[in-house]
Amino acid sequence: MPAPIDLYYWPTPNGYKISIALEEMGLPYNLKYVDIGRGEQFTPEFLAISPNNRMPAIVDPEGPDGQPISIFESGAILQYLANKTGKFYGATAREKIEIDQWLFWQMANVGPMAGQAHHFLNYAQESLDYAKQRYTNEVNRLYGILNERLATRDYVAGPYSIADMAIWPWAWGWERQNQDIAEFPNMKAWLDRLWERPAVRKGRELGQEKRRDLATDKEAQAILFGQRARKAS
């Protein structure tokens, strides 16, 4: 049995990616909550692991050379875990390339665009119609691509993979991104298909009791949406 990995986590779409992956891969882990609504991501201890002051991050005491290694950025963590276990990353070089394409599509497109849609639709202190329309439309375009992709396959990049684990937590939030799921029947079937996986359900439900309503939590808004000095404590 490998030594437990330290998972620095808060229940958000990016956090769910890694909790789902660890559950799917059967890796033991120690859960270390980073309360991003109270500024714990700015502590020197966490910045030493994740210099971009974002979670998730991991510390694996048994890195590639047998020594501890810390990793930040959810896409990099998914690649690392898949390489470590030999799971959910394709059986051939061609399959791996296909998975990477869709993993980076999520990192560069779905995550940022859906995140901005979430912000302007649910948390922005002033109503900015242009921003709402801009990001809602872009998320709609991206889910149209995903829906078409899933018309002839059960999973995004061949067999179930880290690409699905990356995209699913963001796509699961379609309603708060002002999308009509009826427009995307193939995506809906895929969302439901993954939800039936016990590891997905367990990873998604991890820490739900700690979530708070950011729409009314002004302290959390100031921390999350304000500018903090890199060396804040």
Secondary structure, 3 states (H helix, E strand, C coil): CCCCEEEEECCCHHHHHHHHHHHHHCCCEEEEECCCCCCHHHCHHHHCCCCCCCCCEEEECCCCCCCCEEEECHHHHHHHHHHHHCCCCCCCHHHHHHHHHHHHHHHHHHHHHHHHHHHHHHHCCCCCHHHHHHHHHHHHHHHHHHHHHHHHCCCCCCCCCHHHHHHHHHHCCHHHHCCCHHHCHHHHHHHHHHHCCHHHHHHHHCCHHHCCCCCCCHHHHHHHHCCCCCCCC
